[in-house]
Amino acid sequence: MTAVTIYSSDWCPYCMRAKALLRKKEVAFEEIVVDGRADLRAEMAARAGRNSVPQIWINGEHIGGCDDLYALERAGELDGLLAV
């Protein structure tokens, strides 16, 4: 089973786009909402090296944000990562 984790914000349009693509692919994911949670945002930044949301991991591998997720999709590589 593929493990997908996404740090997100409820108001972020990029987070919404990333989650929409994962849902379209029928991928379950753990969502960690960082709104109002400095501790979770700090945890995300420490893990990702970035402060922006979303930040996405697939099977423990940090793949980046929304643009990175869609780039994997355009390159035909996302399905392979999700199938592991």
C-alpha positions in Angstrom: 0.0 0.0 0.0 1.3 3.4 -0.9 1.8 5.9 1.9 1.2 9.5 1.0 1.5 12.4 3.4 0.6 15.9 2.6 1.1 18.9 4.8 -1.5 21.5 3.8 -3.6 24.5 4.6 -7.3 24.7 4.3 -7.2 28.0 2.3 -4.3 27.1 0.0 -5.4 26.7 -3.7 -2.2 24.7 -4.5 -3.1 22.3 -1.6 -6.6 21.9 -3.1 -5.1 21.1 -6.5 -2.7 18.6 -5.1 -5.4 16.8 -3.1 -7.8 16.9 -6.1 -5.2 15.0 -8.2 -4.6 12.4 -5.5 -8.3 11.9 -5.1 -8.8 11.6 -8.9 -6.2 8.8 -8.8 -8.1 7.3 -5.8 -5.1 7.5 -3.6 -5.6 7.6 0.2 -3.4 10.2 1.9 -2.7 11.4 5.4 -3.3 15.1 5.6 -1.6 17.3 8.2 -3.2 20.7 8.3 -0.7 23.3 9.5 -3.2 26.2 9.9 -2.6 27.9 13.3 -0.1 25.2 14.2 3.4 26.6 14.4 4.6 23.2 15.7 3.3 21.3 12.6 4.6 24.0 10.2 8.1 23.7 11.9 7.9 19.9 11.7 7.1 20.2 8.0 9.9 22.8 7.4 12.4 20.6 9.2 11.4 17.5 7.1 11.1 19.3 3.7 13.5 22.2 4.0 10.7 24.4 2.8 8.0 26.6 4.5 5.4 26.6 1.8 2.4 24.3 1.5 1.7 21.8 0.3 4.6 19.5 1.0 4.1 15.9 -0.2 5.8 12.6 0.6 5.2 9.4 -1.3 6.4 6.3 0.5 8.7 8.4 2.7 10.3 10.2 -0.3 9.7 14.0 -0.4 8.5 14.9 -3.8 7.9 18.6 -3.1 4.8 20.7 -3.6 1.9 20.9 -6.0 3.9 21.9 -9.1 6.3 19.0 -8.4 3.3 16.6 -8.1 1.8 17.8 -11.4 5.3 17.6 -13.1 5.5 14.0 -12.1 2.1 13.4 -13.6 3.0 15.1 -16.8 6.2 13.1 -17.1 4.2 9.9 -16.6 6.1 9.1 -13.4 3.4 9.6 -10.8 1.5 6.4 -11.3 4.7 4.4 -10.9 5.5 6.1 -7.6 1.9 5.5 -6.4 1.9 1.9 -7.4 4.8 0.9 -5.1 
